[in-house]
């Protein structure tokens, strides 16, 4: 983990952010530049640079991300209407912060 990692600072509460959910594995908060009425970020507490850096030992993190998204979809009211989950991978794939994170967007009428 680098001292300059924005998401590590958020996870470690060095920067102010309202967590909508926190578990042993991850935190969830709103994206500051939302692409949809509901746009949440699911950030593992363990620093993993990108999807390309996931190892087999990290499979529990991926599972935790999906189950957290399922719960947050219910909490935010998009479970029935639908939502999208995605990862941006590396600069060419749109990744801007190099700490693994998953987006959840939804809430359109």
N, C-alpha and C positions, 0 to 999 in steps of 0.2 A: 504494500500500500504506500503510495507516494503522499507526501505532505500536501501536495497541490491538488489532490483528488477531491473535487467538490462533493461527490456523493459520500465519500468517507467522512468528510467533515459534517455532513448532515446526519449520517448514521450515528456518529460519535457525539452529536449534539453540540458541536462547535459552531454551527450556524443554525439560526432559528428556522424551524420548519414545523408545521402542524402535522403530526402523524395521524392518519386516519386509522391505521392499524399498525401494531408492532408485535412481532413474534420473536422467538429465539433466532430465527433464520433471516428475517427481513423486516423492512419498514415500507409503508405505503403513504404517499403524499400526492397532492395535486401538482400537475405540471404547471410551471409559471407561464408558459406560452401555450395554452390549450388549443388543440386542433378540433375540439368537439365540446359539447356541453359538459360531458364527463370525460376528463382526461387525467388518468392516474398513473403514477410511476411506482413500480414494484422493484425495490432495490435490496439485493442481498446484503447482509451485514458483512459477509466475507468479501474482500476485494478480489474480484475476478475481472480482468481487463475487458474481455469481450466474449461472445459466444465461442470464438476460435480458441479461447483459453480454458474452456470447461474440461474437466477431467471426469472420469468415471466416478471418482469419489465425490463429485459435486452433484450427483443425481438427486440427492435429497433436496437440494436447493431448487432445482427445476420443478420438482413435485410441489414444494412449498409455494413457489410462485403461482402455479396453476390453481392450487386450492385456495390461496389468498384471493386470486382474481375472481374465482367463483363466489366466494363470500362477499367480496366488495361489489360485485354485480348486483347481488340481492340488496345490499345496504344502500346502493345508489339508485336503485330502481330500474336498472337496465337489463336485468336477467331475462325478463320475458320479451322485451322489445328487441334485444340483441346488442352485441358489442364486438369489438375487434381486439385481439391480443397480438402484439408484435414486438420483435427485437430489431433494432438497427445494428448492423454488424460492420464494423470498421468504417473509415471515413467515406469510402465509396458507396457504402450502404446507408449513409445518413447518420452514423454514430458521431455524436459531438462530445459526449462525456465518456471517457474510457474507463468505465466501471459498469459491469454488466447490469442491465436493467430492462424491464419489460413494461411496455405501454399498454394501457387499456383505454379505448375510446368508445364512446357511444352517447346515447341520449338524444339522438335526432328524432324528430316527430315523423 
